[in-house]
Amino acid sequence: MDRSRADRVSRLGEAPWVLSTLLLVATAASTVTALAMPELVHGPAVMVGSMRGTALVMLAVALPIVIVSMAAARRGGVLGLAGWIGGVAFLAYQGWMFLFAVPFNGLFLVYVSMFAFGFWGLVALLVRLPAEAYAASFSPAMPVRLLGGWMAGSCLAFYALWLKNVVPASFDSVSPAFLAGTGMVTATNYVLDMALFLPFTIAVAWALWRRTPWGMLVGGAMLLMLVLESLAIGLDQWVGSAADPASTVASAALTPMFLVIATVGAGALALWWRGTVRTPAAPSAASAEGMPS
């Protein structure tokens, strides 16, 4: 590893590596038990089924991505770092869902660990992120406005979908229909999306649109996050519907739509990947300052 790449790695510090490793352990325990021992998870059959669908994506797709990305990031690669951030963000998101979308059970502390290690691992990555050092890793030809527009548009679509349910229910004195059969007292995914995930992704999209080094780096991570989340929603709808075909909470009819969204998102991620430079020159202060804004 050359000196510039070694400097990128050292500037991250040790905390992200430790927290992400603990996240991998907690996630493996959470997903394996959800898939192999569903009787340990209480709650409506449709919610347990949806949880198992998400767990499959976490175990078969997200965990390998984080492991491979951490190894690549250890060598100073921009693709590895973006994949690492995106994978950890996805697992932290699902840690929240495991905690609040199913009733309390004996694995509660495992889910707390998964969320805690994911959240603080993501914070540790973003706080120490040497984005300027990766400025030379991105080509001026990267279609940042197309990619930023896709990210922002996806977020606004989710806002519209959630608000379509929330606003009418806010003026009703009975429990809203979108909670019926879920066992939840509130829509925890709405809370997580509208308060945290969607605003953060829109901020990243704006930074990517402006072609800042931070936006171009974290933009790739969030494009990956959107693909993983689309896959998870598609599969959790299918498995949840199979677990309780009579339930209106999950619908297998939504699976093809989210698979299409995931495919389009993968295309956007591929455009971002093509906009990275395979063998960038050693970054310098001049190259970082010369990035258009």
Backbone bond lengths (Angstrom), bond angles and torsions (degrees), N, CA, C in turn:
res aa  C-N    CA-C-N  psi(-1)  N-CA   C-N-CA  omega(-1)  CA-C   N-CA-C  phi
1 M - - - 1.453 - - 1.527 109.23 -
2 D 1.347 117.15 131.61 1.453 118.84 -179.78 1.525 109.94 -75.39
3 R 1.353 114.58 169.88 1.457 119.55 -173.34 1.521 112.21 -61.76
4 S 1.352 117.79 -39.29 1.462 120.21 -177.96 1.525 111.63 -64.32
5 R 1.335 116.71 -39.84 1.458 119.31 179.14 1.515 111.01 -70.93
6 A 1.321 117.23 -38.26 1.459 120.39 177.07 1.520 110.85 -62.41
7 D 1.329 116.52 -35.68 1.458 120.57 178.83 1.524 110.80 -67.07
8 R 1.331 117.22 -38.84 1.458 120.42 178.12 1.523 110.49 -59.42
9 V 1.328 116.23 -45.32 1.459 121.37 -177.90 1.521 110.49 -66.43
10 S 1.318 117.14 -45.07 1.466 120.60 -176.75 1.524 111.35 -64.38
11 R 1.324 117.16 -31.86 1.455 120.12 -177.33 1.530 111.97 -70.90
12 L 1.317 118.12 -18.04 1.457 120.98 176.44 1.523 111.71 -72.54
13 G 1.333 117.28 -25.99 1.447 120.43 -176.05 1.522 111.58 78.23
14 E 1.320 116.07 -179.29 1.464 120.80 -176.76 1.528 113.44 -90.47
15 A 1.333 117.96 -23.42 1.470 120.41 -174.08 1.526 113.90 -56.36
16 P 1.346 119.81 -45.74 1.469 118.27 -179.80 1.521 113.53 -59.82
17 W 1.331 116.58 -36.88 1.462 120.14 -178.89 1.523 110.66 -67.67
18 V 1.323 116.39 -44.28 1.466 120.23 -178.69 1.525 110.59 -66.40
19 L 1.332 116.60 -48.57 1.459 120.50 -177.88 1.526 111.54 -64.25
20 S 1.318 117.31 -39.05 1.464 120.20 -179.71 1.523 111.56 -69.12
21 T 1.325 116.81 -35.66 1.467 119.85 176.61 1.525 110.39 -64.77
22 L 1.334 116.61 -43.83 1.463 120.02 176.80 1.528 110.90 -63.95
23 L 1.335 116.74 -35.72 1.463 121.05 176.20 1.525 110.61 -60.92
24 L 1.317 117.32 -43.48 1.462 120.78 179.58 1.526 111.19 -59.84
25 V 1.324 116.94 -41.59 1.465 121.17 179.80 1.525 110.42 -65.34
26 A 1.347 116.42 -48.04 1.464 120.28 -179.14 1.528 111.23 -63.81
27 T 1.330 116.94 -38.83 1.466 120.69 -179.80 1.521 110.61 -67.51
28 A 1.320 116.97 -42.06 1.465 119.92 178.12 1.526 110.46 -59.70
29 A 1.330 116.86 -44.33 1.467 120.39 179.56 1.528 110.96 -63.82
30 S 1.334 116.94 -42.01 1.463 120.95 -178.26 1.521 112.02 -66.53
31 T 1.312 116.77 -44.05 1.459 120.13 -175.03 1.528 112.34 -76.45
32 V 1.319 117.10 -39.55 1.469 119.68 179.76 1.519 110.52 -63.60
33 T 1.335 117.19 -42.91 1.465 119.07 178.78 1.522 111.35 -67.14
34 A 1.331 117.88 -37.87 1.467 120.40 178.93 1.523 111.17 -63.35
35 L 1.332 116.50 -36.22 1.461 120.38 -177.76 1.524 112.84 -84.24
36 A 1.342 116.53 -40.15 1.461 120.11 -174.07 1.520 113.44 -92.15
37 M 1.344 117.72 -26.14 1.461 121.16 -176.78 1.527 111.04 -133.12
38 P 1.317 117.76 62.40 1.477 120.15 -177.03 1.513 112.99 -62.26
39 E 1.349 117.26 -19.34 1.464 119.38 -179.93 1.532 111.81 -66.55
40 L 1.339 117.24 -16.75 1.458 120.46 177.74 1.526 111.88 -76.36
41 V 1.327 116.53 -16.37 1.465 121.65 -177.17 1.521 108.82 -101.63
42 H 1.331 117.00 120.75 1.458 121.29 179.94 1.526 109.85 -90.48
43 G 1.307 115.14 165.05 1.460 119.03 176.32 1.508 111.84 124.71
44 P 1.341 117.31 174.61 1.463 121.69 178.42 1.531 111.32 -56.28
45 A 1.318 115.80 142.39 1.464 120.34 -176.75 1.520 111.80 -57.03
46 V 1.335 117.19 -37.04 1.457 120.26 -177.48 1.535 110.89 -66.15
47 M 1.341 116.65 -36.18 1.461 120.17 -179.70 1.529 110.84 -73.01
48 V 1.329 116.43 -38.98 1.463 119.85 176.83 1.529 109.73 -65.25
49 G 1.339 116.50 -40.27 1.458 119.80 177.03 1.516 111.85 -62.51
50 S 1.327 116.62 -44.78 1.467 120.38 178.09 1.517 111.04 -61.09
51 M 1.321 115.85 -40.94 1.465 120.60 177.65 1.525 111.02 -59.71
52 R 1.331 116.54 -41.27 1.464 120.42 -179.08 1.528 111.15 -68.47
53 G 1.327 117.02 -36.01 1.460 119.47 175.96 1.513 111.44 -62.87
54 T 1.336 116.38 -43.85 1.457 120.53 177.04 1.523 110.90 -64.27
55 A 1.339 116.42 -41.06 1.464 120.86 -179.47 1.526 111.26 -60.13
56 L 1.321 116.82 -35.41 1.464 120.02 179.63 1.527 110.95 -64.37
57 V 1.336 116.77 -43.03 1.467 120.12 177.51 1.520 110.46 -64.70
58 M 1.332 116.47 -40.48 1.462 120.36 179.36 1.527 111.39 -61.44
59 L 1.331 115.47 -46.57 1.461 120.24 -174.95 1.526 112.40 -74.74
60 A 1.332 116.96 -43.47 1.465 120.65 -172.65 1.522 113.45 -86.82
61 V 1.342 117.41 -24.03 1.463 119.85 -174.79 1.526 112.26 -118.35
62 A 1.341 116.46 -55.79 1.464 119.36 -172.70 1.530 113.16 -68.58
63 L 1.322 117.42 -44.40 1.461 119.50 -179.53 1.530 112.38 -59.90
64 P 1.346 119.04 -48.89 1.468 118.10 176.61 1.526 113.12 -60.00
65 I 1.338 117.59 -36.71 1.458 120.02 178.86 1.523 110.36 -62.24
66 V 1.327 117.43 -44.72 1.467 120.25 -179.69 1.527 110.71 -64.22
67 I 1.322 116.94 -42.83 1.470 120.13 -178.98 1.529 111.06 -62.57
68 V 1.334 116.21 -49.41 1.464 120.41 -179.82 1.528 110.58 -64.95
69 S 1.326 116.73 -39.90 1.461 120.44 -178.38 1.519 111.52 -66.91
70 M 1.323 117.47 -39.86 1.467 119.86 177.47 1.522 111.00 -61.77
71 A 1.339 115.90 -39.96 1.467 119.24 178.18 1.523 110.65 -64.54
72 A 1.347 117.02 -40.92 1.462 120.26 179.02 1.524 111.01 -69.57
73 A 1.345 116.90 -38.54 1.462 120.36 178.33 1.518 111.07 -65.18
74 R 1.309 117.85 -30.78 1.466 121.92 177.87 1.518 110.80 -62.93
75 R 1.344 116.49 -24.25 1.473 120.76 177.15 1.530 111.81 -92.56
76 G 1.341 116.42 2.76 1.457 119.79 175.70 1.510 114.68 89.26
77 G 1.340 118.90 12.59 1.461 121.06 -176.89 1.514 113.30 -81.52
78 V 1.325 116.98 141.51 1.460 121.50 -179.41 1.528 111.39 -70.11
79 L 1.331 117.91 -35.62 1.464 120.44 179.21 1.523 110.80 -64.18
80 G 1.329 115.80 -40.79 1.455 119.93 178.48 1.513 112.05 -63.51
81 L 1.327 116.60 -43.13 1.460 119.81 -178.92 1.523 111.29 -65.40
82 A 1.328 117.53 -43.31 1.464 120.76 178.63 1.533 111.00 -63.73
83 G 1.338 116.61 -43.44 1.460 119.92 178.22 1.514 112.30 -63.63
84 W 1.318 116.03 -37.26 1.463 121.45 178.38 1.530 110.34 -63.17
85 I 1.315 116.88 -49.76 1.469 120.87 -179.40 1.529 110.74 -61.62
86 G 1.338 116.35 -46.74 1.457 119.65 -178.71 1.514 112.80 -63.53
87 G 1.336 116.33 -40.41 1.462 120.21 179.34 1.514 112.43 -66.50
88 V 1.324 116.98 -42.37 1.469 120.93 179.09 1.526 109.97 -65.92
89 A 1.335 117.09 -40.65 1.469 119.86 177.98 1.522 110.95 -60.01
90 F 1.332 116.96 -42.64 1.456 120.94 179.31 1.526 111.16 -63.70
91 L 1.318 117.88 -44.52 1.466 121.08 -178.63 1.525 111.22 -68.08
92 A 1.341 117.27 -36.96 1.460 119.62 176.32 1.528 110.31 -63.21
93 Y 1.317 116.41 -42.70 1.474 121.81 177.71 1.527 110.03 -57.21
94 Q 1.324 116.66 -46.71 1.461 120.21 -177.96 1.520 111.24 -71.41
95 G 1.327 118.04 -28.10 1.460 120.07 174.79 1.516 111.04 -59.93
96 W 1.339 116.06 -41.94 1.469 121.10 175.27 1.525 110.26 -60.13
97 M 1.329 116.84 -45.21 1.457 120.52 -177.47 1.532 111.27 -66.28
98 F 1.319 117.88 -37.86 1.459 120.19 177.53 1.529 110.23 -63.62
99 L 1.313 117.06 -34.02 1.462 120.87 -179.51 1.520 113.01 -72.44
100 F 1.338 116.91 -41.33 1.456 119.68 -168.07 1.525 115.65 -112.73
101 A 1.323 118.42 -11.95 1.464 119.74 -178.43 1.526 112.60 -93.43
102 V 1.329 117.18 -10.13 1.468 121.12 174.18 1.526 108.01 -128.33
103 P 1.336 118.11 153.10 1.462 119.81 -178.29 1.522 112.54 -64.56
104 F 1.321 115.17 162.11 1.467 121.99 177.34 1.523 109.96 -53.50
105 N 1.331 115.84 136.67 1.464 120.12 175.89 1.532 109.02 -148.09
106 G 1.320 116.17 -178.98 1.452 121.23 -174.60 1.518 115.03 -63.96
107 L 1.335 117.40 -12.07 1.460 121.05 -179.78 1.537 111.62 -97.89
108 F 1.330 116.14 12.84 1.463 120.54 -175.86 1.525 112.22 -52.80
109 L 1.319 118.13 -46.72 1.465 120.61 -177.26 1.532 111.53 -67.91
110 V 1.324 116.74 -28.52 1.469 119.60 175.53 1.524 109.45 -67.30
111 Y 1.337 115.95 -42.22 1.465 119.68 178.56 1.527 111.29 -66.86
112 V 1.340 116.16 -39.01 1.463 119.54 176.21 1.525 109.78 -59.73
113 S 1.325 116.21 -43.34 1.469 120.37 179.60 1.521 110.70 -62.65
114 M 1.328 117.36 -42.62 1.456 120.26 -179.69 1.525 110.88 -62.27
115 F 1.321 117.12 -45.06 1.461 119.77 179.17 1.522 111.31 -66.77
116 A 1.324 116.76 -44.50 1.467 120.46 -177.21 1.526 111.59 -64.03
117 F 1.322 116.91 -48.31 1.467 119.28 179.92 1.528 111.13 -65.53
118 G 1.332 116.48 -36.32 1.461 119.26 178.01 1.513 112.37 -67.38
119 F 1.338 116.46 -47.60 1.462 119.96 -178.10 1.522 111.25 -64.23
120 W 1.328 117.10 -51.22 1.460 119.43 -177.36 1.524 111.93 -72.01
121 G 1.338 116.61 -28.02 1.464 118.73 173.24 1.511 111.41 -65.13
122 L 1.334 116.50 -39.74 1.462 120.60 177.52 1.524 110.37 -66.66
123 V 1.326 117.09 -42.77 1.466 120.60 177.31 1.527 110.31 -60.09
124 A 1.334 116.11 -45.08 1.467 119.56 -179.41 1.530 111.55 -62.09
125 L 1.311 117.05 -37.08 1.466 120.84 178.09 1.527 111.28 -67.09
126 L 1.338 116.54 -46.49 1.461 120.06 -174.19 1.527 112.04 -73.78
127 V 1.328 117.11 -34.20 1.467 119.92 -179.12 1.525 111.28 -67.00
128 R 1.326 116.45 -39.25 1.469 120.61 -177.09 1.523 112.72 -99.52
129 L 1.322 117.62 10.11 1.463 121.30 -173.28 1.535 111.28 -63.89
130 P 1.332 118.74 117.43 1.469 120.67 179.20 1.528 111.24 -85.43
131 A 1.325 116.59 63.26 1.466 120.61 -172.27 1.519 112.34 -59.56
132 E 1.324 117.63 -40.44 1.467 120.26 -178.39 1.527 111.45 -61.49
133 A 1.323 116.43 -30.44 1.464 119.98 -179.25 1.528 112.04 -70.22
134 Y 1.331 116.38 -15.10 1.460 120.85 179.59 1.526 111.90 -102.88
135 A 1.333 117.67 7.31 1.466 120.59 -175.02 1.522 112.29 -56.54
136 A 1.331 116.26 -38.71 1.455 119.97 -177.98 1.527 112.79 -74.25
137 S 1.334 116.99 -4.48 1.461 120.62 -179.40 1.516 113.25 -83.14
138 F 1.333 117.31 -4.51 1.464 120.71 -175.72 1.521 110.88 -116.48
139 S 1.331 114.42 134.95 1.458 120.76 -179.42 1.525 110.65 -81.03
140 P 1.343 117.79 143.57 1.469 120.34 174.32 1.530 112.17 -61.40
141 A 1.333 116.44 -17.02 1.465 119.95 -178.45 1.530 113.18 -83.45
142 M 1.326 118.31 -3.97 1.462 119.26 179.79 1.532 109.58 -60.15
143 P 1.343 118.63 128.82 1.478 121.31 -177.90 1.526 111.59 -77.83
144 V 1.322 115.99 72.30 1.463 120.34 -171.56 1.527 112.78 -64.25
145 R 1.327 117.03 -33.97 1.468 117.98 -179.00 1.524 111.67 -71.32
146 L 1.307 116.63 -37.12 1.462 119.98 176.22 1.528 110.01 -64.23
147 L 1.324 116.26 -46.06 1.458 120.53 -177.84 1.528 111.44 -68.82
148 G 1.336 116.42 -44.45 1.454 119.05 177.45 1.513 111.95 -63.67
149 G 1.334 116.52 -37.34 1.456 120.30 177.78 1.518 112.01 -64.98
150 W 1.338 116.85 -39.73 1.464 120.54 177.87 1.529 110.44 -62.77
151 M 1.331 116.46 -44.46 1.463 120.04 -179.72 1.520 111.32 -63.47
152 A 1.334 117.06 -49.19 1.458 120.80 -178.97 1.525 111.31 -64.56
153 G 1.339 116.75 -41.47 1.450 120.44 178.99 1.519 112.43 -62.68
154 S 1.335 116.82 -39.91 1.468 120.79 177.44 1.521 110.59 -61.69
155 C 1.334 116.04 -42.94 1.468 120.32 -179.88 1.526 111.35 -65.32
156 L 1.317 116.90 -43.38 1.460 120.16 179.86 1.528 111.19 -64.77
157 A 1.331 116.79 -33.53 1.466 120.10 177.26 1.529 110.64 -64.93
158 F 1.350 116.56 -41.11 1.459 119.41 177.35 1.528 110.97 -66.85
159 Y 1.344 117.08 -40.48 1.461 119.73 176.08 1.525 110.26 -56.97
160 A 1.322 116.64 -46.60 1.460 120.77 -178.71 1.524 111.26 -62.24
161 L 1.337 116.10 -41.62 1.461 120.20 -179.31 1.522 111.35 -64.90
162 W 1.336 116.56 -45.93 1.468 119.72 -178.78 1.537 111.23 -68.23
163 L 1.323 116.82 -43.04 1.460 119.73 -179.26 1.526 111.68 -65.93
164 K 1.315 116.45 -30.25 1.463 120.45 176.83 1.531 110.74 -59.21
165 N 1.334 116.78 -32.84 1.462 121.09 177.20 1.523 112.53 -87.05
166 V 1.318 115.84 -39.68 1.460 120.49 -171.45 1.523 112.76 -73.96
167 V 1.325 117.50 -44.38 1.469 119.79 -173.80 1.531 112.39 -60.91
168 P 1.336 119.78 -50.46 1.477 118.03 178.15 1.531 112.30 -62.04
169 A 1.344 117.01 -38.24 1.467 120.43 -178.22 1.525 111.82 -67.19
170 S 1.327 117.30 -24.27 1.465 121.11 -179.53 1.517 112.40 -66.87
171 F 1.319 117.25 -19.07 1.463 121.52 -179.12 1.521 112.12 -106.22
172 D 1.351 115.71 14.41 1.457 120.79 -179.04 1.526 108.99 -114.81
173 S 1.307 117.75 143.65 1.468 121.44 -176.79 1.524 113.23 -89.01
174 V 1.316 118.06 -6.78 1.463 121.21 -179.80 1.526 109.70 -103.00
175 S 1.324 115.13 164.63 1.464 119.95 178.53 1.525 109.81 -62.27
176 P 1.322 118.12 134.03 1.464 120.01 -175.26 1.525 112.65 -66.52
177 A 1.308 114.94 152.75 1.463 120.89 -177.51 1.525 111.81 -62.58
178 F 1.352 117.72 -30.27 1.463 118.23 -176.09 1.531 112.99 -71.60
179 L 1.347 117.50 -7.76 1.468 120.20 175.45 1.523 111.93 -97.95
180 A 1.320 117.97 -13.02 1.466 121.82 -176.42 1.527 110.88 -60.25
181 G 1.319 115.42 124.92 1.459 120.70 177.38 1.510 114.89 85.06
182 T 1.343 118.18 -1.16 1.468 120.13 -178.79 1.520 112.35 -91.88
183 G 1.337 117.18 -23.41 1.453 120.32 -174.87 1.519 113.05 79.01
184 M 1.341 117.68 2.11 1.457 121.64 -178.62 1.528 110.14 -95.97
185 V 1.334 115.98 150.81 1.467 120.44 177.48 1.524 111.01 -90.62
186 T 1.310 117.05 -17.30 1.457 121.75 173.42 1.519 108.34 -151.77
187 A 1.330 116.04 165.30 1.473 119.95 -177.49 1.528 109.08 -83.50
188 T 1.307 116.02 93.01 1.463 119.64 -174.08 1.528 112.30 -64.32
189 N 1.343 117.14 -30.30 1.470 119.00 177.96 1.525 110.76 -69.24
190 Y 1.332 117.44 -32.47 1.459 119.96 176.47 1.526 110.15 -64.72
191 V 1.337 115.33 -43.08 1.472 120.55 179.46 1.527 110.35 -60.04
192 L 1.316 115.89 -50.91 1.463 120.53 -177.10 1.520 111.13 -63.26
193 D 1.325 116.45 -43.19 1.461 119.70 -177.76 1.532 111.98 -68.63
194 M 1.337 116.50 -53.20 1.460 119.26 -171.70 1.517 113.25 -73.31
195 A 1.339 117.19 -28.83 1.463 119.70 -177.70 1.523 113.33 -90.74
196 L 1.339 117.77 -30.96 1.467 119.77 -171.83 1.531 113.72 -125.88
197 F 1.314 116.13 -63.37 1.463 119.34 -168.84 1.523 113.25 -65.14
198 L 1.318 117.80 -48.85 1.466 119.83 -177.12 1.532 112.45 -67.35
199 P 1.348 120.21 -45.30 1.471 118.49 176.89 1.524 112.81 -60.64
200 F 1.339 116.73 -39.97 1.464 119.19 178.91 1.517 110.93 -63.72
201 T 1.332 116.95 -43.30 1.460 120.00 -179.05 1.521 111.48 -65.71
202 I 1.324 117.44 -37.58 1.467 120.20 176.82 1.531 110.46 -65.04
203 A 1.339 117.11 -39.79 1.467 120.44 177.20 1.526 110.56 -62.42
204 V 1.334 116.64 -40.79 1.470 120.54 177.69 1.523 110.28 -65.22
205 A 1.343 116.66 -41.27 1.469 120.72 179.14 1.531 110.45 -60.43
206 W 1.325 117.37 -40.71 1.466 121.22 179.01 1.531 110.68 -65.47
207 A 1.331 116.18 -42.14 1.467 119.59 178.50 1.528 110.60 -66.04
208 L 1.327 117.47 -37.09 1.463 121.29 176.30 1.522 110.12 -65.54
209 W 1.344 117.12 -44.62 1.466 122.74 178.45 1.529 110.19 -55.34
210 R 1.341 116.23 -39.94 1.467 121.68 -178.99 1.531 112.57 -81.17
211 R 1.332 116.91 -0.99 1.456 123.58 176.46 1.524 112.38 61.83
212 T 1.314 117.45 37.01 1.458 119.38 173.85 1.535 108.33 -79.47
213 P 1.322 119.25 149.68 1.473 120.00 178.46 1.532 112.53 -57.05
214 W 1.343 115.73 -40.54 1.469 118.94 179.01 1.520 110.13 -62.43
215 G 1.326 117.30 -45.50 1.452 120.89 -178.94 1.515 112.51 -64.88
216 M 1.326 117.53 -38.25 1.464 120.22 -179.09 1.525 110.98 -69.66
217 L 1.324 116.60 -35.27 1.460 120.20 179.68 1.529 111.13 -74.86
218 V 1.330 116.95 -54.30 1.464 120.50 -177.94 1.535 110.10 -71.02
219 G 1.327 117.12 -25.82 1.459 119.72 175.82 1.517 111.76 -59.01
220 G 1.324 117.07 -42.45 1.461 119.93 176.69 1.512 111.60 -61.97
221 A 1.338 116.29 -38.24 1.459 120.74 178.98 1.523 111.32 -63.90
222 M 1.337 116.46 -43.20 1.463 118.99 -177.44 1.528 112.22 -75.47
223 L 1.327 117.12 -27.26 1.467 118.76 172.05 1.525 110.16 -62.73
224 L 1.342 116.27 -40.93 1.457 120.50 175.79 1.518 110.44 -64.39
225 M 1.322 116.78 -43.98 1.462 121.14 179.09 1.526 111.20 -56.65
226 L 1.331 116.94 -43.37 1.466 120.47 179.89 1.524 111.71 -64.19
227 V 1.325 117.55 -37.46 1.469 120.61 177.43 1.528 110.33 -64.74
228 L 1.333 116.04 -47.75 1.463 120.16 -179.43 1.525 111.12 -61.74
229 E 1.330 116.49 -42.08 1.467 119.76 -179.44 1.525 111.11 -66.40
230 S 1.323 117.74 -38.33 1.468 120.40 177.64 1.529 110.62 -64.14
231 L 1.326 116.66 -42.24 1.464 120.32 176.38 1.522 111.03 -60.77
232 A 1.339 115.78 -44.00 1.456 120.32 -177.80 1.528 111.05 -64.33
233 I 1.326 117.02 -42.97 1.470 119.76 179.19 1.530 110.21 -63.81
234 G 1.325 116.76 -44.37 1.458 119.90 179.47 1.517 112.24 -58.97
235 L 1.329 116.46 -43.93 1.461 119.29 -177.88 1.519 111.82 -76.02
236 D 1.345 117.64 -36.79 1.467 117.65 -179.40 1.534 111.04 -68.34
237 Q 1.328 117.25 -30.39 1.463 119.64 175.67 1.523 110.74 -66.57
238 W 1.309 116.15 -40.89 1.462 120.27 -178.47 1.527 111.52 -68.82
239 V 1.342 117.10 -48.37 1.467 120.86 -177.69 1.529 110.37 -70.15
240 G 1.342 116.96 -39.09 1.458 119.55 177.82 1.509 112.01 -62.75
241 S 1.333 117.08 -42.23 1.462 120.87 178.10 1.520 111.44 -64.91
242 A 1.324 117.25 -37.96 1.458 120.46 178.56 1.522 111.33 -66.74
243 A 1.347 116.48 -33.20 1.462 120.21 -179.25 1.524 111.59 -70.48
244 D 1.339 117.33 -31.27 1.461 121.36 178.42 1.527 108.77 -148.06
245 P 1.334 116.65 85.13 1.476 120.15 -176.15 1.521 113.54 -59.69
246 A 1.334 118.45 -23.14 1.457 120.91 -178.03 1.528 112.38 -81.68
247 S 1.315 117.41 -14.39 1.466 121.09 -176.44 1.532 110.84 -74.51
248 T 1.328 114.54 145.47 1.469 120.08 175.57 1.525 111.81 -96.80
249 V 1.331 116.96 0.99 1.465 121.24 -178.04 1.519 111.43 -71.02
250 A 1.320 117.41 -39.36 1.463 122.55 -179.59 1.520 109.07 -124.23
251 S 1.319 115.73 147.55 1.463 120.74 -179.50 1.525 109.56 -139.56
252 A 1.323 115.55 123.78 1.459 119.97 178.02 1.518 111.54 -65.07
253 A 1.339 116.37 -19.52 1.465 119.71 178.98 1.528 111.95 -66.01
254 L 1.342 117.17 -20.26 1.460 120.79 179.19 1.527 112.51 -82.54
255 T 1.332 116.57 -16.68 1.467 119.79 -175.93 1.527 112.77 -59.60
256 P 1.347 120.06 -48.56 1.470 118.88 179.20 1.529 112.79 -59.24
257 M 1.339 116.83 -38.00 1.464 119.78 -179.18 1.523 110.82 -62.04
258 F 1.337 116.61 -44.96 1.459 119.02 -178.13 1.534 111.68 -73.35
259 L 1.318 117.00 -27.45 1.462 118.99 174.10 1.530 110.42 -68.01
260 V 1.324 116.67 -36.50 1.467 120.43 175.21 1.521 110.06 -65.02
261 I 1.350 116.73 -43.71 1.462 120.47 178.11 1.527 110.27 -61.11
262 A 1.336 116.47 -41.71 1.464 120.15 178.31 1.526 111.16 -63.22
263 T 1.336 116.57 -37.54 1.462 120.79 179.57 1.523 110.98 -66.54
264 V 1.344 116.32 -43.89 1.463 119.91 176.80 1.521 110.18 -63.28
265 G 1.335 116.01 -41.88 1.459 120.06 177.52 1.516 112.25 -62.28
266 A 1.337 116.31 -37.69 1.472 119.89 177.12 1.522 110.41 -64.93
267 G 1.342 116.40 -35.36 1.459 119.57 175.64 1.516 111.40 -63.94
268 A 1.343 116.42 -41.16 1.467 120.16 176.99 1.526 110.67 -64.15
269 L 1.323 116.11 -40.58 1.466 120.20 178.02 1.529 110.64 -63.42
270 A 1.334 116.94 -38.09 1.459 120.94 177.64 1.526 111.19 -64.19
271 L 1.339 117.27 -37.55 1.470 120.43 176.33 1.526 110.56 -64.40
272 W 1.331 115.79 -40.14 1.477 118.65 175.89 1.525 110.55 -62.27
273 W 1.330 116.01 -45.08 1.473 120.90 -179.42 1.528 111.06 -60.29
274 R 1.341 116.86 -40.43 1.466 120.46 178.20 1.530 111.22 -66.01
275 G 1.326 116.44 -22.89 1.456 120.32 179.73 1.509 114.02 -86.62
276 T 1.327 116.76 5.73 1.467 119.76 174.52 1.519 108.90 -96.99
277 V 1.305 115.54 149.66 1.466 121.57 -179.33 1.513 107.76 -93.12
278 R 1.336 116.23 124.95 1.475 119.83 -174.87 1.523 113.07 -64.24
279 T 1.308 116.83 -42.53 1.469 120.43 -178.20 1.517 108.51 -127.85
280 P 1.341 117.19 73.52 1.456 120.23 -176.13 1.512 112.12 -66.16
281 A 1.312 113.76 151.50 1.451 118.15 173.69 1.518 108.74 -68.01
282 A 1.325 116.23 157.76 1.448 120.38 178.30 1.522 109.11 -57.62
283 P 1.346 117.48 126.31 1.461 119.62 -177.06 1.508 112.14 -66.52
284 S 1.287 116.60 146.19 1.446 121.37 178.55 1.513 108.00 -133.40
285 A 1.326 115.96 166.11 1.461 120.74 177.96 1.521 110.78 -59.49
286 A 1.325 115.61 -37.64 1.470 119.54 -178.29 1.517 111.31 -66.48
287 S 1.348 115.80 -41.87 1.463 118.00 -179.07 1.517 111.20 -67.58
288 A 1.346 116.41 -37.20 1.457 119.71 178.51 1.516 111.31 -65.18
289 E 1.346 115.98 -43.20 1.454 119.41 -178.59 1.529 111.30 -70.96
290 G 1.323 116.09 -22.32 1.451 119.20 -176.48 1.512 114.63 -84.17
291 M 1.354 117.42 -2.31 1.453 119.70 179.04 1.516 109.75 -65.62
292 P 1.339 118.39 132.27 1.464 119.20 177.86 1.529 111.55 -64.85
293 S 1.305 116.12 149.91 1.460 120.72 179.85 1.513 109.77 -124.47
